[in-house]
Amino acid sequence: MSERKYVLNQESANQKLHRMALEIAENLSGSDADIILIGVRNSGTVIAEKIAAFLKPYVKNQVINITVSLDKDLPKEVILSEKLNFTDLNIV
């Protein structure tokens, strides 16, 4: 079994995700629209959930996480975990 290599350690990764959440909060300052965070199934969903957790203390908007599933090699069909009307929402 080969040893797994990481680009960032857990502390550094959390710092980067927290910074991303702060950037999102700054960019959406003054907006009352809900925030939709979309993560690509598996790892992307985990990242979106972590960003949402960091983001919630900084915004009054509702933060909603959804997952997108697709074949990364041949993305003909994209499936969202929820059907939402994205009109006038903040989507990340």
PyMOL Python script that loads the backbone (N, CA, C, O; Angstrom):
from pymol import cmd

cmd.read_pdbstr("""\
ATOM      1  N   MET A   1       0.848  -1.179   0.000  1.00  0.00           N
ATOM      2  CA  MET A   1       0.000   0.000   0.000  1.00  0.00           C
ATOM      3  C   MET A   1       0.894   1.243   0.000  1.00  0.00           C
ATOM      4  O   MET A   1       1.773   1.372   0.852  1.00  0.00           O
ATOM      5  N   SER A   2       0.680   2.139  -0.930  1.00  0.00           N
ATOM      6  CA  SER A   2       1.519   3.329  -1.013  1.00  0.00           C
ATOM      7  C   SER A   2       1.041   4.393  -0.024  1.00  0.00           C
ATOM      8  O   SER A   2      -0.140   4.484   0.311  1.00  0.00           O
ATOM      9  N   GLU A   3       1.991   5.177   0.419  1.00  0.00           N
ATOM     10  CA  GLU A   3       1.667   6.260   1.352  1.00  0.00           C
ATOM     11  C   GLU A   3       1.001   7.393   0.594  1.00  0.00           C
ATOM     12  O   GLU A   3       1.444   7.774  -0.489  1.00  0.00           O
ATOM     13  N   ARG A   4      -0.067   7.931   1.170  1.00  0.00           N
ATOM     14  CA  ARG A   4      -0.808   9.018   0.528  1.00  0.00           C
ATOM     15  C   ARG A   4      -0.054  10.330   0.720  1.00  0.00           C
ATOM     16  O   ARG A   4       0.413  10.629   1.819  1.00  0.00           O
ATOM     17  N   LYS A   5       0.062  11.106  -0.346  1.00  0.00           N
ATOM     18  CA  LYS A   5       0.756  12.385  -0.282  1.00  0.00           C
ATOM     19  C   LYS A   5      -0.266  13.508  -0.341  1.00  0.00           C
ATOM     20  O   LYS A   5      -1.208  13.456  -1.131  1.00  0.00           O
ATOM     21  N   TYR A   6      -0.083  14.507   0.480  1.00  0.00           N
ATOM     22  CA  TYR A   6      -0.992  15.640   0.540  1.00  0.00           C
ATOM     23  C   TYR A   6      -0.254  16.916   0.150  1.00  0.00           C
ATOM     24  O   TYR A   6       0.926  17.090   0.452  1.00  0.00           O
ATOM     25  N   VAL A   7      -0.977  17.801  -0.526  1.00  0.00           N
ATOM     26  CA  VAL A   7      -0.416  19.089  -0.899  1.00  0.00           C
ATOM     27  C   VAL A   7      -0.360  19.994   0.331  1.00  0.00           C
ATOM     28  O   VAL A   7       0.622  20.710   0.531  1.00  0.00           O
ATOM     29  N   LEU A   8      -1.410  19.966   1.153  1.00  0.00           N
ATOM     30  CA  LEU A   8      -1.497  20.775   2.368  1.00  0.00           C
ATOM     31  C   LEU A   8      -1.795  19.877   3.557  1.00  0.00           C
ATOM     32  O   LEU A   8      -2.477  18.862   3.418  1.00  0.00           O
ATOM     33  N   ASN A   9      -1.287  20.247   4.723  1.00  0.00           N
ATOM     34  CA  ASN A   9      -1.698  19.525   5.924  1.00  0.00           C
ATOM     35  C   ASN A   9      -3.069  20.048   6.348  1.00  0.00           C
ATOM     36  O   ASN A   9      -3.563  21.025   5.785  1.00  0.00           O
ATOM     37  N   GLN A  10      -3.682  19.402   7.337  1.00  0.00           N
ATOM     38  CA  GLN A  10      -5.044  19.752   7.729  1.00  0.00           C
ATOM     39  C   GLN A  10      -5.156  21.205   8.189  1.00  0.00           C
ATOM     40  O   GLN A  10      -6.110  21.894   7.830  1.00  0.00           O
ATOM     41  N   GLU A  11      -4.200  21.669   8.973  1.00  0.00           N
ATOM     42  CA  GLU A  11      -4.245  23.050   9.466  1.00  0.00           C
ATOM     43  C   GLU A  11      -4.164  24.054   8.314  1.00  0.00           C
ATOM     44  O   GLU A  11      -4.924  25.021   8.276  1.00  0.00           O
ATOM     45  N   SER A  12      -3.255  23.825   7.388  1.00  0.00           N
ATOM     46  CA  SER A  12      -3.105  24.725   6.240  1.00  0.00           C
ATOM     47  C   SER A  12      -4.345  24.696   5.353  1.00  0.00           C
ATOM     48  O   SER A  12      -4.787  25.737   4.867  1.00  0.00           O
ATOM     49  N   ALA A  13      -4.903  23.514   5.143  1.00  0.00           N
ATOM     50  CA  ALA A  13      -6.114  23.390   4.328  1.00  0.00           C
ATOM     51  C   ALA A  13      -7.267  24.158   4.978  1.00  0.00           C
ATOM     52  O   ALA A  13      -8.000  24.870   4.292  1.00  0.00           O
ATOM     53  N   ASN A  14      -7.429  24.016   6.290  1.00  0.00           N
ATOM     54  CA  ASN A  14      -8.491  24.740   6.989  1.00  0.00           C
ATOM     55  C   ASN A  14      -8.288  26.248   6.904  1.00  0.00           C
ATOM     56  O   ASN A  14      -9.257  26.993   6.758  1.00  0.00           O
ATOM     57  N   GLN A  15      -7.048  26.706   6.995  1.00  0.00           N
ATOM     58  CA  GLN A  15      -6.767  28.139   6.866  1.00  0.00           C
ATOM     59  C   GLN A  15      -7.166  28.639   5.479  1.00  0.00           C
ATOM     60  O   GLN A  15      -7.760  29.709   5.349  1.00  0.00           O
ATOM     61  N   LYS A  16      -6.840  27.866   4.446  1.00  0.00           N
ATOM     62  CA  LYS A  16      -7.186  28.260   3.069  1.00  0.00           C
ATOM     63  C   LYS A  16      -8.705  28.294   2.878  1.00  0.00           C
ATOM     64  O   LYS A  16      -9.234  29.221   2.266  1.00  0.00           O
ATOM     65  N   LEU A  17      -9.404  27.283   3.404  1.00  0.00           N
ATOM     66  CA  LEU A  17     -10.864  27.240   3.265  1.00  0.00           C
ATOM     67  C   LEU A  17     -11.521  28.369   4.047  1.00  0.00           C
ATOM     68  O   LEU A  17     -12.512  28.942   3.595  1.00  0.00           O
ATOM     69  N   HIS A  18     -10.977  28.694   5.218  1.00  0.00           N
ATOM     70  CA  HIS A  18     -11.501  29.815   6.004  1.00  0.00           C
ATOM     71  C   HIS A  18     -11.302  31.117   5.241  1.00  0.00           C
ATOM     72  O   HIS A  18     -12.192  31.967   5.216  1.00  0.00           O
ATOM     73  N   ARG A  19     -10.151  31.274   4.625  1.00  0.00           N
ATOM     74  CA  ARG A  19      -9.876  32.480   3.836  1.00  0.00           C
ATOM     75  C   ARG A  19     -10.839  32.573   2.651  1.00  0.00           C
ATOM     76  O   ARG A  19     -11.318  33.658   2.323  1.00  0.00           O
ATOM     77  N   MET A  20     -11.123  31.436   2.010  1.00  0.00           N
ATOM     78  CA  MET A  20     -12.084  31.429   0.903  1.00  0.00           C
ATOM     79  C   MET A  20     -13.459  31.867   1.398  1.00  0.00           C
ATOM     80  O   MET A  20     -14.152  32.631   0.725  1.00  0.00           O
ATOM     81  N   ALA A  21     -13.852  31.382   2.572  1.00  0.00           N
ATOM     82  CA  ALA A  21     -15.145  31.774   3.147  1.00  0.00           C
ATOM     83  C   ALA A  21     -15.184  33.271   3.413  1.00  0.00           C
ATOM     84  O   ALA A  21     -16.195  33.920   3.146  1.00  0.00           O
ATOM     85  N   LEU A  22     -14.102  33.822   3.931  1.00  0.00           N
ATOM     86  CA  LEU A  22     -14.039  35.264   4.178  1.00  0.00           C
ATOM     87  C   LEU A  22     -14.143  36.056   2.875  1.00  0.00           C
ATOM     88  O   LEU A  22     -14.821  37.082   2.821  1.00  0.00           O
ATOM     89  N   GLU A  23     -13.477  35.583   1.835  1.00  0.00           N
ATOM     90  CA  GLU A  23     -13.548  36.244   0.524  1.00  0.00           C
ATOM     91  C   GLU A  23     -14.981  36.226  -0.012  1.00  0.00           C
ATOM     92  O   GLU A  23     -15.464  37.226  -0.543  1.00  0.00           O
ATOM     93  N   ILE A  24     -15.654  35.087   0.132  1.00  0.00           N
ATOM     94  CA  ILE A  24     -17.043  34.982  -0.315  1.00  0.00           C
ATOM     95  C   ILE A  24     -17.907  35.962   0.462  1.00  0.00           C
ATOM     96  O   ILE A  24     -18.717  36.681  -0.123  1.00  0.00           O
ATOM     97  N   ALA A  25     -17.735  35.993   1.789  1.00  0.00           N
ATOM     98  CA  ALA A  25     -18.523  36.907   2.628  1.00  0.00           C
ATOM     99  C   ALA A  25     -18.282  38.363   2.230  1.00  0.00           C
ATOM    100  O   ALA A  25     -19.223  39.153   2.165  1.00  0.00           O
ATOM    101  N   GLU A  26     -17.031  38.716   1.966  1.00  0.00           N
ATOM    102  CA  GLU A  26     -16.711  40.087   1.555  1.00  0.00           C
ATOM    103  C   GLU A  26     -17.362  40.421   0.218  1.00  0.00           C
ATOM    104  O   GLU A  26     -17.922  41.505   0.054  1.00  0.00           O
ATOM    105  N   ASN A  27     -17.292  39.503  -0.731  1.00  0.00           N
ATOM    106  CA  ASN A  27     -17.867  39.744  -2.059  1.00  0.00           C
ATOM    107  C   ASN A  27     -19.387  39.819  -2.040  1.00  0.00           C
ATOM    108  O   ASN A  27     -19.985  40.477  -2.891  1.00  0.00           O
ATOM    109  N   LEU A  28     -20.015  39.152  -1.079  1.00  0.00           N
ATOM    110  CA  LEU A  28     -21.473  39.136  -1.016  1.00  0.00           C
ATOM    111  C   LEU A  28     -22.025  40.117   0.005  1.00  0.00           C
ATOM    112  O   LEU A  28     -23.223  40.115   0.288  1.00  0.00           O
ATOM    113  N   SER A  29     -21.167  40.945   0.553  1.00  0.00           N
ATOM    114  CA  SER A  29     -21.594  41.928   1.541  1.00  0.00           C
ATOM    115  C   SER A  29     -22.708  42.799   0.960  1.00  0.00           C
ATOM    116  O   SER A  29     -22.568  43.359  -0.127  1.00  0.00           O
ATOM    117  N   GLY A  30     -23.808  42.906   1.694  1.00  0.00           N
ATOM    118  CA  GLY A  30     -24.932  43.713   1.241  1.00  0.00           C
ATOM    119  C   GLY A  30     -25.980  42.932   0.474  1.00  0.00           C
ATOM    120  O   GLY A  30     -27.066  43.453   0.221  1.00  0.00           O
ATOM    121  N   SER A  31     -25.689  41.708   0.101  1.00  0.00           N
ATOM    122  CA  SER A  31     -26.657  40.885  -0.623  1.00  0.00           C
ATOM    123  C   SER A  31     -27.524  40.121   0.371  1.00  0.00           C
ATOM    124  O   SER A  31     -27.022  39.566   1.349  1.00  0.00           O
ATOM    125  N   ASP A  32     -28.823  40.098   0.113  1.00  0.00           N
ATOM    126  CA  ASP A  32     -29.743  39.343   0.958  1.00  0.00           C
ATOM    127  C   ASP A  32     -30.071  37.974   0.364  1.00  0.00           C
ATOM    128  O   ASP A  32     -30.744  37.169   1.006  1.00  0.00           O
ATOM    129  N   ALA A  33     -29.608  37.707  -0.842  1.00  0.00           N
ATOM    130  CA  ALA A  33     -29.938  36.453  -1.515  1.00  0.00           C
ATOM    131  C   ALA A  33     -29.225  35.267  -0.862  1.00  0.00           C
ATOM    132  O   ALA A  33     -28.116  35.399  -0.346  1.00  0.00           O
ATOM    133  N   ASP A  34     -29.884  34.109  -0.897  1.00  0.00           N
ATOM    134  CA  ASP A  34     -29.286  32.890  -0.369  1.00  0.00           C
ATOM    135  C   ASP A  34     -27.993  32.580  -1.116  1.00  0.00           C
ATOM    136  O   ASP A  34     -27.782  33.028  -2.243  1.00  0.00           O
ATOM    137  N   ILE A  35     -27.142  31.811  -0.463  1.00  0.00           N
ATOM    138  CA  ILE A  35     -25.873  31.397  -1.049  1.00  0.00           C
ATOM    139  C   ILE A  35     -25.947  29.892  -1.296  1.00  0.00           C
ATOM    140  O   ILE A  35     -26.227  29.116  -0.383  1.00  0.00           O
ATOM    141  N   ILE A  36     -25.695  29.496  -2.524  1.00  0.00           N
ATOM    142  CA  ILE A  36     -25.673  28.084  -2.889  1.00  0.00           C
ATOM    143  C   ILE A  36     -24.217  27.696  -3.117  1.00  0.00           C
ATOM    144  O   ILE A  36     -23.548  28.259  -3.984  1.00  0.00           O
ATOM    145  N   LEU A  37     -23.729  26.735  -2.341  1.00  0.00           N
ATOM    146  CA  LEU A  37     -22.390  26.195  -2.547  1.00  0.00           C
ATOM    147  C   LEU A  37     -22.550  24.839  -3.218  1.00  0.00           C
ATOM    148  O   LEU A  37     -23.211  23.950  -2.681  1.00  0.00           O
ATOM    149  N   ILE A  38     -21.948  24.681  -4.385  1.00  0.00           N
ATOM    150  CA  ILE A  38     -22.068  23.434  -5.134  1.00  0.00           C
ATOM    151  C   ILE A  38     -20.718  22.732  -5.124  1.00  0.00           C
ATOM    152  O   ILE A  38     -19.708  23.278  -5.567  1.00  0.00           O
ATOM    153  N   GLY A  39     -20.727  21.515  -4.612  1.00  0.00           N
ATOM    154  CA  GLY A  39     -19.516  20.702  -4.597  1.00  0.00           C
ATOM    155  C   GLY A  39     -19.655  19.530  -5.535  1.00  0.00           C
ATOM    156  O   GLY A  39     -20.719  18.916  -5.622  1.00  0.00           O
ATOM    157  N   VAL A  40     -18.580  19.215  -6.240  1.00  0.00           N
ATOM    158  CA  VAL A  40     -18.584  18.034  -7.102  1.00  0.00           C
ATOM    159  C   VAL A  40     -18.530  16.808  -6.190  1.00  0.00           C
ATOM    160  O   VAL A  40     -17.735  16.750  -5.251  1.00  0.00           O
ATOM    161  N   ARG A  41     -19.383  15.836  -6.482  1.00  0.00           N
ATOM    162  CA  ARG A  41     -19.563  14.652  -5.638  1.00  0.00           C
ATOM    163  C   ARG A  41     -18.235  14.136  -5.086  1.00  0.00           C
ATOM    164  O   ARG A  41     -17.221  14.092  -5.783  1.00  0.00           O
ATOM    165  N   ASN A  42     -18.275  13.762  -3.865  1.00  0.00           N
ATOM    166  CA  ASN A  42     -17.200  13.239  -3.034  1.00  0.00           C
ATOM    167  C   ASN A  42     -16.363  14.386  -2.467  1.00  0.00           C
ATOM    168  O   ASN A  42     -16.857  15.130  -1.620  1.00  0.00           O
ATOM    169  N   SER A  43     -15.150  14.549  -2.893  1.00  0.00           N
ATOM    170  CA  SER A  43     -14.252  15.530  -2.271  1.00  0.00           C
ATOM    171  C   SER A  43     -14.756  16.959  -2.369  1.00  0.00           C
ATOM    172  O   SER A  43     -14.611  17.732  -1.422  1.00  0.00           O
ATOM    173  N   GLY A  44     -15.339  17.315  -3.486  1.00  0.00           N
ATOM    174  CA  GLY A  44     -15.852  18.677  -3.660  1.00  0.00           C
ATOM    175  C   GLY A  44     -16.994  18.988  -2.714  1.00  0.00           C
ATOM    176  O   GLY A  44     -17.146  20.123  -2.264  1.00  0.00           O
ATOM    177  N   THR A  45     -17.793  17.981  -2.413  1.00  0.00           N
ATOM    178  CA  THR A  45     -18.891  18.163  -1.468  1.00  0.00           C
ATOM    179  C   THR A  45     -18.341  18.421  -0.074  1.00  0.00           C
ATOM    180  O   THR A  45     -18.853  19.276   0.648  1.00  0.00           O
ATOM    181  N   VAL A  46     -17.316  17.698   0.304  1.00  0.00           N
ATOM    182  CA  VAL A  46     -16.682  17.889   1.616  1.00  0.00           C
ATOM    183  C   VAL A  46     -16.116  19.302   1.721  1.00  0.00           C
ATOM    184  O   VAL A  46     -16.273  19.962   2.748  1.00  0.00           O
ATOM    185  N   ILE A  47     -15.468  19.759   0.673  1.00  0.00           N
ATOM    186  CA  ILE A  47     -14.901  21.111   0.667  1.00  0.00           C
ATOM    187  C   ILE A  47     -16.007  22.156   0.772  1.00  0.00           C
ATOM    188  O   ILE A  47     -15.880  23.113   1.536  1.00  0.00           O
ATOM    189  N   ALA A  48     -17.085  21.986   0.019  1.00  0.00           N
ATOM    190  CA  ALA A  48     -18.210  22.935   0.071  1.00  0.00           C
ATOM    191  C   ALA A  48     -18.811  22.977   1.474  1.00  0.00           C
ATOM    192  O   ALA A  48     -19.156  24.052   1.965  1.00  0.00           O
ATOM    193  N   GLU A  49     -18.937  21.830   2.119  1.00  0.00           N
ATOM    194  CA  GLU A  49     -19.482  21.778   3.481  1.00  0.00           C
ATOM    195  C   GLU A  49     -18.576  22.499   4.474  1.00  0.00           C
ATOM    196  O   GLU A  49     -19.062  23.190   5.369  1.00  0.00           O
ATOM    197  N   LYS A  50     -17.271  22.343   4.320  1.00  0.00           N
ATOM    198  CA  LYS A  50     -16.332  23.023   5.214  1.00  0.00           C
ATOM    199  C   LYS A  50     -16.365  24.536   4.998  1.00  0.00           C
ATOM    200  O   LYS A  50     -16.334  25.303   5.961  1.00  0.00           O
ATOM    201  N   ILE A  51     -16.427  24.962   3.742  1.00  0.00           N
ATOM    202  CA  ILE A  51     -16.522  26.394   3.456  1.00  0.00           C
ATOM    203  C   ILE A  51     -17.818  26.951   4.048  1.00  0.00           C
ATOM    204  O   ILE A  51     -17.818  28.040   4.621  1.00  0.00           O
ATOM    205  N   ALA A  52     -18.921  26.208   3.912  1.00  0.00           N
ATOM    206  CA  ALA A  52     -20.204  26.655   4.472  1.00  0.00           C
ATOM    207  C   ALA A  52     -20.100  26.841   5.982  1.00  0.00           C
ATOM    208  O   ALA A  52     -20.608  27.824   6.521  1.00  0.00           O
ATOM    209  N   ALA A  53     -19.453  25.917   6.659  1.00  0.00           N
ATOM    210  CA  ALA A  53     -19.310  26.018   8.113  1.00  0.00           C
ATOM    211  C   ALA A  53     -18.502  27.260   8.493  1.00  0.00           C
ATOM    212  O   ALA A  53     -18.834  27.943   9.462  1.00  0.00           O
ATOM    213  N   PHE A  54     -17.448  27.554   7.738  1.00  0.00           N
ATOM    214  CA  PHE A  54     -16.653  28.760   7.998  1.00  0.00           C
ATOM    215  C   PHE A  54     -17.428  30.026   7.629  1.00  0.00           C
ATOM    216  O   PHE A  54     -17.256  31.062   8.272  1.00  0.00           O
ATOM    217  N   LEU A  55     -18.269  29.956   6.613  1.00  0.00           N
ATOM    218  CA  LEU A  55     -18.980  31.119   6.083  1.00  0.00           C
ATOM    219  C   LEU A  55     -20.139  31.568   6.975  1.00  0.00           C
ATOM    220  O   LEU A  55     -20.364  32.768   7.132  1.00  0.00           O
ATOM    221  N   LYS A  56     -20.860  30.641   7.548  1.00  0.00           N
ATOM    222  CA  LYS A  56     -22.098  30.947   8.277  1.00  0.00           C
ATOM    223  C   LYS A  56     -21.957  32.019   9.357  1.00  0.00           C
ATOM    224  O   LYS A  56     -22.872  32.831   9.494  1.00  0.00           O
ATOM    225  N   PRO A  57     -20.880  32.075  10.125  1.00  0.00           N
ATOM    226  CA  PRO A  57     -20.780  33.145  11.132  1.00  0.00           C
ATOM    227  C   PRO A  57     -20.641  34.553  10.545  1.00  0.00           C
ATOM    228  O   PRO A  57     -20.851  35.538  11.253  1.00  0.00           O
ATOM    229  N   TYR A  58     -20.293  34.657   9.267  1.00  0.00           N
ATOM    230  CA  TYR A  58     -20.010  35.948   8.663  1.00  0.00           C
ATOM    231  C   TYR A  58     -21.145  36.502   7.798  1.00  0.00           C
ATOM    232  O   TYR A  58     -21.092  37.659   7.381  1.00  0.00           O
ATOM    233  N   VAL A  59     -22.164  35.694   7.526  1.00  0.00           N
ATOM    234  CA  VAL A  59     -23.256  36.140   6.659  1.00  0.00           C
ATOM    235  C   VAL A  59     -24.596  35.889   7.325  1.00  0.00           C
ATOM    236  O   VAL A  59     -24.752  34.976   8.136  1.00  0.00           O
ATOM    237  N   LYS A  60     -25.559  36.725   6.960  1.00  0.00           N
ATOM    238  CA  LYS A  60     -26.920  36.519   7.465  1.00  0.00           C
ATOM    239  C   LYS A  60     -27.742  35.690   6.480  1.00  0.00           C
ATOM    240  O   LYS A  60     -28.821  35.202   6.815  1.00  0.00           O
ATOM    241  N   ASN A  61     -27.229  35.539   5.280  1.00  0.00           N
ATOM    242  CA  ASN A  61     -27.905  34.787   4.232  1.00  0.00           C
ATOM    243  C   ASN A  61     -27.975  33.306   4.598  1.00  0.00           C
ATOM    244  O   ASN A  61     -27.142  32.796   5.347  1.00  0.00           O
ATOM    245  N   GLN A  62     -28.979  32.633   4.059  1.00  0.00           N
ATOM    246  CA  GLN A  62     -29.040  31.188   4.205  1.00  0.00           C
ATOM    247  C   GLN A  62     -27.969  30.586   3.305  1.00  0.00           C
ATOM    248  O   GLN A  62     -27.822  30.999   2.155  1.00  0.00           O
ATOM    249  N   VAL A  63     -27.224  29.615   3.818  1.00  0.00           N
ATOM    250  CA  VAL A  63     -26.191  28.929   3.046  1.00  0.00           C
ATOM    251  C   VAL A  63     -26.688  27.507   2.785  1.00  0.00           C
ATOM    252  O   VAL A  63     -26.971  26.754   3.716  1.00  0.00           O
ATOM    253  N   ILE A  64     -26.786  27.158   1.513  1.00  0.00           N
ATOM    254  CA  ILE A  64     -27.310  25.855   1.106  1.00  0.00           C
ATOM    255  C   ILE A  64     -26.213  25.110   0.351  1.00  0.00           C
ATOM    256  O   ILE A  64     -25.599  25.653  -0.566  1.00  0.00           O
ATOM    257  N   ASN A  65     -25.976  23.863   0.746  1.00  0.00           N
ATOM    258  CA  ASN A  65     -25.012  23.016   0.039  1.00  0.00           C
ATOM    259  C   ASN A  65     -25.754  22.038  -0.850  1.00  0.00           C
ATOM    260  O   ASN A  65     -26.724  21.409  -0.425  1.00  0.00           O
ATOM    261  N   ILE A  66     -25.295  21.914  -2.086  1.00  0.00           N
ATOM    262  CA  ILE A  66     -25.803  20.851  -2.948  1.00  0.00           C
ATOM    263  C   ILE A  66     -24.609  20.179  -3.618  1.00  0.00           C
ATOM    264  O   ILE A  66     -23.498  20.710  -3.649  1.00  0.00           O
ATOM    265  N   THR A  67     -24.883  18.998  -4.150  1.00  0.00           N
ATOM    266  CA  THR A  67     -23.836  18.210  -4.789  1.00  0.00           C
ATOM    267  C   THR A  67     -24.158  18.053  -6.267  1.00  0.00           C
ATOM    268  O   THR A  67     -25.317  17.875  -6.644  1.00  0.00           O
ATOM    269  N   VAL A  68     -23.138  18.121  -7.092  1.00  0.00           N
ATOM    270  CA  VAL A  68     -23.288  17.853  -8.518  1.00  0.00           C
ATOM    271  C   VAL A  68     -22.540  16.545  -8.809  1.00  0.00           C
ATOM    272  O   VAL A  68     -21.414  16.341  -8.357  1.00  0.00           O
ATOM    273  N   SER A  69     -23.188  15.681  -9.565  1.00  0.00           N
ATOM    274  CA  SER A  69     -22.581  14.424  -9.985  1.00  0.00           C
ATOM    275  C   SER A  69     -22.457  14.431 -11.497  1.00  0.00           C
ATOM    276  O   SER A  69     -23.383  14.821 -12.208  1.00  0.00           O
ATOM    277  N   LEU A  70     -21.305  13.997 -11.977  1.00  0.00           N
ATOM    278  CA  LEU A  70     -21.096  13.918 -13.415  1.00  0.00           C
ATOM    279  C   LEU A  70     -19.936  12.991 -13.700  1.00  0.00           C
ATOM    280  O   LEU A  70     -19.093  12.745 -12.837  1.00  0.00           O
ATOM    281  N   ASP A  71     -19.899  12.486 -14.905  1.00  0.00           N
ATOM    282  CA  ASP A  71     -18.762  11.697 -15.364  1.00  0.00           C
ATOM    283  C   ASP A  71     -17.687  12.698 -15.763  1.00  0.00           C
ATOM    284  O   ASP A  71     -17.845  13.416 -16.751  1.00  0.00           O
ATOM    285  N   LYS A  72     -16.605  12.752 -15.010  1.00  0.00           N
ATOM    286  CA  LYS A  72     -15.581  13.777 -15.238  1.00  0.00           C
ATOM    287  C   LYS A  72     -14.873  13.593 -16.584  1.00  0.00           C
ATOM    288  O   LYS A  72     -14.352  14.557 -17.145  1.00  0.00           O
ATOM    289  N   ASP A  73     -14.851  12.367 -17.102  1.00  0.00           N
ATOM    290  CA  ASP A  73     -14.199  12.121 -18.389  1.00  0.00           C
ATOM    291  C   ASP A  73     -15.095  12.482 -19.573  1.00  0.00           C
ATOM    292  O   ASP A  73     -14.609  12.905 -20.623  1.00  0.00           O
ATOM    293  N   LEU A  74     -16.411  12.313 -19.397  1.00  0.00           N
ATOM    294  CA  LEU A  74     -17.361  12.593 -20.464  1.00  0.00           C
ATOM    295  C   LEU A  74     -18.629  13.191 -19.845  1.00  0.00           C
ATOM    296  O   LEU A  74     -19.633  12.496 -19.688  1.00  0.00           O
ATOM    297  N   PRO A  75     -18.581  14.491 -19.493  1.00  0.00           N
ATOM    298  CA  PRO A  75     -19.692  15.109 -18.733  1.00  0.00           C
ATOM    299  C   PRO A  75     -20.911  15.462 -19.585  1.00  0.00           C
ATOM    300  O   PRO A  75     -21.228  16.636 -19.776  1.00  0.00           O
ATOM    301  N   LYS A  76     -21.588  14.432 -20.093  1.00  0.00           N
ATOM    302  CA  LYS A  76     -22.798  14.669 -20.889  1.00  0.00           C
ATOM    303  C   LYS A  76     -23.981  15.012 -20.007  1.00  0.00           C
ATOM    304  O   LYS A  76     -24.807  15.854 -20.360  1.00  0.00           O
ATOM    305  N   GLU A  77     -24.062  14.358 -18.859  1.00  0.00           N
ATOM    306  CA  GLU A  77     -25.196  14.552 -17.966  1.00  0.00           C
ATOM    307  C   GLU A  77     -24.706  15.051 -16.616  1.00  0.00           C
ATOM    308  O   GLU A  77     -23.780  14.491 -16.030  1.00  0.00           O
ATOM    309  N   VAL A  78     -25.342  16.111 -16.131  1.00  0.00           N
ATOM    310  CA  VAL A  78     -25.016  16.688 -14.831  1.00  0.00           C
ATOM    311  C   VAL A  78     -26.242  16.514 -13.938  1.00  0.00           C
ATOM    312  O   VAL A  78     -27.352  16.900 -14.303  1.00  0.00           O
ATOM    313  N   ILE A  79     -26.020  15.925 -12.762  1.00  0.00           N
ATOM    314  CA  ILE A  79     -27.129  15.657 -11.852  1.00  0.00           C
ATOM    315  C   ILE A  79     -26.889  16.424 -10.555  1.00  0.00           C
ATOM    316  O   ILE A  79     -25.844  16.280  -9.920  1.00  0.00           O
ATOM    317  N   LEU A  80     -27.872  17.243 -10.169  1.00  0.00           N
ATOM    318  CA  LEU A  80     -27.792  17.987  -8.914  1.00  0.00           C
ATOM    319  C   LEU A  80     -28.537  17.221  -7.829  1.00  0.00           C
ATOM    320  O   LEU A  80     -29.537  16.558  -8.105  1.00  0.00           O
ATOM    321  N   SER A  81     -28.048  17.313  -6.591  1.00  0.00           N
ATOM    322  CA  SER A  81     -28.678  16.613  -5.478  1.00  0.00           C
ATOM    323  C   SER A  81     -30.043  17.198  -5.131  1.00  0.00           C
ATOM    324  O   SER A  81     -30.867  16.524  -4.512  1.00  0.00           O
ATOM    325  N   GLU A  82     -30.288  18.442  -5.523  1.00  0.00           N
ATOM    326  CA  GLU A  82     -31.577  19.103  -5.287  1.00  0.00           C
ATOM    327  C   GLU A  82     -31.947  19.917  -6.511  1.00  0.00           C
ATOM    328  O   GLU A  82     -31.083  20.464  -7.195  1.00  0.00           O
ATOM    329  N   LYS A  83     -33.224  19.989  -6.774  1.00  0.00           N
ATOM    330  CA  LYS A  83     -33.701  20.866  -7.845  1.00  0.00           C
ATOM    331  C   LYS A  83     -34.024  22.211  -7.205  1.00  0.00           C
ATOM    332  O   LYS A  83     -34.887  22.310  -6.332  1.00  0.00           O
ATOM    333  N   LEU A  84     -33.328  23.228  -7.648  1.00  0.00           N
ATOM    334  CA  LEU A  84     -33.512  24.576  -7.115  1.00  0.00           C
ATOM    335  C   LEU A  84     -33.692  25.567  -8.245  1.00  0.00           C
ATOM    336  O   LEU A  84     -33.224  25.354  -9.364  1.00  0.00           O
ATOM    337  N   ASN A  85     -34.376  26.649  -7.935  1.00  0.00           N
ATOM    338  CA  ASN A  85     -34.460  27.772  -8.852  1.00  0.00           C
ATOM    339  C   ASN A  85     -33.279  28.680  -8.497  1.00  0.00           C
ATOM    340  O   ASN A  85     -33.252  29.258  -7.410  1.00  0.00           O
ATOM    341  N   PHE A  86     -32.325  28.806  -9.382  1.00  0.00           N
ATOM    342  CA  PHE A  86     -31.109  29.559  -9.112  1.00  0.00           C
ATOM    343  C   PHE A  86     -31.238  31.056  -9.393  1.00  0.00           C
ATOM    344  O   PHE A  86     -30.272  31.799  -9.217  1.00  0.00           O
ATOM    345  N   THR A  87     -32.404  31.502  -9.823  1.00  0.00           N
ATOM    346  CA  THR A  87     -32.608  32.906 -10.156  1.00  0.00           C
ATOM    347  C   THR A  87     -32.362  33.774  -8.928  1.00  0.00           C
ATOM    348  O   THR A  87     -32.895  33.505  -7.852  1.00  0.00           O
ATOM    349  N   ASP A  88     -31.562  34.799  -9.093  1.00  0.00           N
ATOM    350  CA  ASP A  88     -31.255  35.792  -8.055  1.00  0.00           C
ATOM    351  C   ASP A  88     -30.589  35.199  -6.817  1.00  0.00           C
ATOM    352  O   ASP A  88     -30.697  35.779  -5.737  1.00  0.00           O
ATOM    353  N   LEU A  89     -29.909  34.072  -6.940  1.00  0.00           N
ATOM    354  CA  LEU A  89     -29.166  33.499  -5.821  1.00  0.00           C
ATOM    355  C   LEU A  89     -27.674  33.691  -6.057  1.00  0.00           C
ATOM    356  O   LEU A  89     -27.241  33.889  -7.192  1.00  0.00           O
ATOM    357  N   ASN A  90     -26.907  33.635  -5.010  1.00  0.00           N
ATOM    358  CA  ASN A  90     -25.452  33.686  -5.087  1.00  0.00           C
ATOM    359  C   ASN A  90     -24.951  32.252  -5.184  1.00  0.00           C
ATOM    360  O   ASN A  90     -25.172  31.458  -4.269  1.00  0.00           O
ATOM    361  N   ILE A  91     -24.280  31.909  -6.276  1.00  0.00           N
ATOM    362  CA  ILE A  91     -23.857  30.541  -6.524  1.00  0.00           C
ATOM    363  C   ILE A  91     -22.339  30.469  -6.565  1.00  0.00           C
ATOM    364  O   ILE A  91     -21.675  31.212  -7.288  1.00  0.00           O
ATOM    365  N   VAL A  92     -21.808  29.539  -5.756  1.00  0.00           N
ATOM    366  CA  VAL A  92     -20.351  29.325  -5.703  1.00  0.00           C
ATOM    367  C   VAL A  92     -20.087  27.868  -5.995  1.00  0.00           C
ATOM    368  O   VAL A  92     -18.933  27.440  -6.008  1.00  0.00           O
TER     369      VAL A  92
END
""", "prot")
cmd.dss("prot")
cmd.show_as("cartoon", "prot")
cmd.util.cbc("prot")
cmd.orient("prot")
